[in-house]
Amino acid sequence: MKSNETVILIKDYGKININLREILDKRKLTRNYLARAVNTRFEVIDKWYNNDVEKIDADILARICFVLKCNAEDIVQYCP
């Protein structure tokens, strides 16, 4: 195996963007409100808000979608 075949770069596979900031700002909702509404810590919502999520927790995403009455694809987008 060649050395360049073992390294996968972001430019090769794209990335996931979290659009929670845009949704909350548009609706004039705070991170504190959402954290309380989905029953999680502020720090968790803050990571989603700042597009700094390393692993997507499907349960948190489902709760956010329920509270905001939106779909997962409104929040999480794949960018090639």
C-alpha positions in Angstrom: 0.0 0.0 0.0 1.3 3.4 -0.9 1.6 6.0 1.9 -0.8 8.4 0.2 -3.5 5.7 0.2 -3.5 5.6 4.0 -4.2 9.2 4.6 -7.7 10.5 4.1 -8.0 14.3 3.9 -11.1 16.4 4.5 -10.9 17.6 0.9 -11.3 13.9 -0.2 -14.6 13.2 1.7 -16.1 16.5 2.7 -17.4 17.5 6.1 -20.6 17.8 8.1 -21.9 21.3 8.9 -24.2 22.0 11.8 -26.6 24.9 11.1 -28.1 25.3 14.6 -26.7 28.9 14.9 -28.7 30.1 11.9 -31.9 28.4 13.0 -31.7 29.7 16.6 -30.7 33.2 15.5 -33.5 33.4 12.9 -36.0 32.3 15.5 -34.5 34.5 18.2 -34.0 31.6 20.6 -31.2 31.2 23.0 -28.9 28.3 23.6 -30.0 28.3 27.3 -33.6 27.9 26.2 -32.8 25.0 23.8 -30.6 23.3 26.4 -33.5 23.4 28.9 -36.1 22.4 26.3 -34.1 19.3 25.2 -33.0 18.5 28.7 -29.2 18.6 28.2 -26.3 20.8 29.3 -25.6 24.2 27.9 -22.2 23.0 26.8 -23.7 20.4 24.5 -25.9 22.9 22.8 -23.1 25.4 22.6 -21.0 22.9 20.7 -23.8 22.3 18.2 -24.3 26.1 18.0 -20.6 26.7 17.2 -20.4 23.8 14.7 -17.9 22.1 17.0 -19.5 18.7 17.3 -17.1 15.7 17.0 -19.7 12.9 17.2 -23.3 13.4 16.4 -25.6 12.0 19.2 -28.7 10.9 17.4 -30.8 11.3 20.6 -29.8 14.9 21.0 -30.4 15.6 17.3 -33.9 14.0 17.6 -34.7 16.1 20.7 -33.5 19.3 19.0 -35.6 18.5 15.9 -38.7 17.8 18.1 -38.3 21.1 20.0 -37.6 23.2 16.9 -40.1 21.3 14.8 -37.7 20.7 12.0 -35.9 17.9 10.2 -32.4 16.6 10.8 -31.4 17.8 7.4 -32.3 21.4 8.4 -29.6 21.1 11.1 -27.0 18.7 9.8 -25.7 19.1 6.2 -23.1 17.2 4.3 -20.8 19.4 2.3 -18.6 17.5 -0.3 
